[in-house]
């Protein structure tokens, strides 16, 4: 039976239709369907209730999946390496032996403070994983300790000291860290590639490191950058939209490697004032 105009037609209308239907369906009595109709009215909201529960259940499952995905992302940051080892855990524990006299004296006078002094010197913090022996800024692998994204992208909240992923690490000192690693291992890693001052990093350099790992065949190690093809003129007109976007016209303002002219009109005194202000941020 199909109701075209009413979701719940009056009972009298239903009974009239049932009487007509019994002529075509002798096995169906009108009295039995009188009981069916109110039962249907009661069952309908129950059905809608079950459907709403199913929707909420699917939403909660989706939320659970998102939480699992976020947990896996955190696990990648804490335990996956995206670079080359710079030293072993044993060497990390011996870095204090190459410190300057003032720092070394602190370590020798109280060996229990060596760990905290090491973290303080390099702007490192304890790992969020209590089982990890490496600081948050390094990840432990079978080959050694690797600098992670959190070396720069996990900082402490002023006042509370709480470590939060996503905040800039204004205490990190990778230059001193690499210098000490070189002293201990006799290496020659150019620390200046990372930064020159405490709390700042050379993000451009890190971009090139990631590019080398992502596309080793397409990276120009000699020219430092992606491999490119120099064109003698504008891009051909028959290039597809995707290929056209890969062509960079350096003759267009803002597309060259010459930077921008903003700030050229500032005097040396004005520039210094701006720099002093930026130091307060």
FENZIFEN-V54620 format. One record per run of one state. SS is the DSSP state (h for helix, s for strand, l for the rest). FROM is the first residue (numbers start at 1). TO is the last residue. Records with the same first field share a line. If there is no record, write none. Layout:
BEGIN
SS = FROM-TO ; FROM-TO
END
This chain:
BEGIN
l = 1-10 ; 25-29 ; 80-86 ; 88-88 ; 94-94 ; 99-100 ; 110-110 ; 123-137 ; 141-144 ; 148-148 ; 152-153 ; 157-162 ; 166-173 ; 186-190 ; 194-202 ; 215-215 ; 221-224 ; 227-240 ; 246-267 ; 280-281
h = 11-24 ; 30-79 ; 89-93 ; 95-98 ; 101-109 ; 111-122 ; 149-151 ; 174-185 ; 191-193 ; 203-214 ; 216-218 ; 241-245 ; 268-279
s = 87-87 ; 138-140 ; 145-147 ; 154-156 ; 163-165 ; 219-220 ; 225-226
END
